């Protein structure tokens, strides 16, 4: 693994598109739920958002832990 590949993996992130796909809603729904509730365009978060966000966070954590192990192995730790 080289520096570019390692940092590409390190900088991967969960996007609104990922969350929308996980929850089966549009990206617009995700965006509107992130607005200040006092604004006119605000909508409540989609049902089940907690479980979907937790799953995505768990997947990301697992990817980062795997990257950590690979980098530690390369560093001789």
Kinemage of the C-alpha trace (Angstrom):
@kinemage 1
@onewidth
@group {chain A} dominant
@subgroup {mainchain}
@vectorlist {calphas} color= white
{ca unk a 1} P 0.000 0.000 0.000
{ca unk a 2} L 1.369 3.412 -0.867
{ca unk a 3} L 0.735 6.828 0.710
{ca unk a 4} L -1.865 7.880 -1.874
{ca unk a 5} L -3.917 4.714 -1.495
{ca unk a 6} L -3.725 4.823 2.314
{ca unk a 7} L -4.808 8.459 2.509
{ca unk a 8} L -7.575 7.907 -0.059
{ca unk a 9} L -8.974 5.234 2.241
{ca unk a 10} L -8.467 7.412 5.291
{ca unk a 11} L -10.420 10.300 3.746
{ca unk a 12} L -13.379 8.198 2.596
{ca unk a 13} L -16.549 9.426 4.208
{ca unk a 14} L -20.248 8.797 4.453
{ca unk a 15} L -22.252 11.139 2.244
{ca unk a 16} L -25.841 12.319 2.236
{ca unk a 17} L -26.234 10.144 -0.855
{ca unk a 18} L -25.100 7.098 1.148
{ca unk a 19} L -27.567 7.824 3.948
{ca unk a 20} L -30.393 8.458 1.487
{ca unk a 21} L -29.731 5.121 -0.219
{ca unk a 22} L -29.547 3.334 3.137
{ca unk a 23} L -32.906 4.795 4.204
{ca unk a 24} L -34.605 4.529 0.812
{ca unk a 25} L -35.296 8.260 0.583
{ca unk a 26} L -34.117 11.097 -1.638
{ca unk a 27} L -31.037 13.193 -0.995
{ca unk a 28} L -33.382 16.159 -0.758
{ca unk a 29} L -35.146 14.497 2.187
{ca unk a 30} L -31.801 14.145 3.961
{ca unk a 31} L -30.848 17.745 3.198
{ca unk a 32} L -34.168 19.164 4.407
{ca unk a 33} L -33.993 17.207 7.654
{ca unk a 34} L -30.585 18.784 8.311
{ca unk a 35} L -31.942 22.330 8.086
{ca unk a 36} L -32.632 24.432 11.141
{ca unk a 37} L -36.118 23.417 12.318
{ca unk a 38} L -37.115 27.093 12.335
{ca unk a 39} L -36.669 27.377 8.557
{ca unk a 40} L -39.526 26.961 6.136
{ca unk a 41} L -37.973 24.071 4.196
{ca unk a 42} L -37.264 21.921 7.244
{ca unk a 43} L -38.734 18.432 7.341
{ca unk a 44} L -38.346 15.888 10.157
{ca unk a 45} L -35.733 13.157 9.686
{ca unk a 46} L -36.902 9.982 7.970
{ca unk a 47} L -38.129 7.120 10.103
{ca unk a 48} L -35.370 4.733 11.087
{ca unk a 49} L -32.591 7.250 10.519
{ca unk a 50} L -30.863 6.232 13.754
{ca unk a 51} L -30.510 2.586 12.745
{ca unk a 52} L -29.410 3.467 9.212
{ca unk a 53} L -26.843 6.009 10.393
{ca unk a 54} L -25.548 3.540 12.987
{ca unk a 55} L -25.076 0.854 10.340
{ca unk a 56} L -23.161 3.210 8.063
{ca unk a 57} L -21.036 4.414 10.989
{ca unk a 58} L -20.253 0.808 11.927
{ca unk a 59} L -19.197 0.011 8.382
{ca unk a 60} L -16.964 3.069 8.280
{ca unk a 61} L -15.450 2.192 11.654
{ca unk a 62} L -14.693 -1.335 10.446
{ca unk a 63} L -13.007 0.035 7.308
{ca unk a 64} L -10.883 2.403 9.388
{ca unk a 65} L -9.897 -0.342 11.841
{ca unk a 66} L -8.839 -2.530 8.910
{ca unk a 67} L -6.777 0.354 7.512
{ca unk a 68} L -5.192 0.850 10.940
{ca unk a 69} L -4.152 -2.813 11.067
{ca unk a 70} L -2.702 -2.701 7.555
{ca unk a 71} L -0.743 0.476 8.245
{ca unk a 72} L 0.569 -0.811 11.580
{ca unk a 73} L 1.706 -3.997 9.856
{ca unk a 74} L 3.504 -1.948 7.203
{ca unk a 75} L 5.129 0.177 9.899
{ca unk a 76} L 6.392 -2.942 11.631
{ca unk a 77} L 4.339 -2.576 14.785
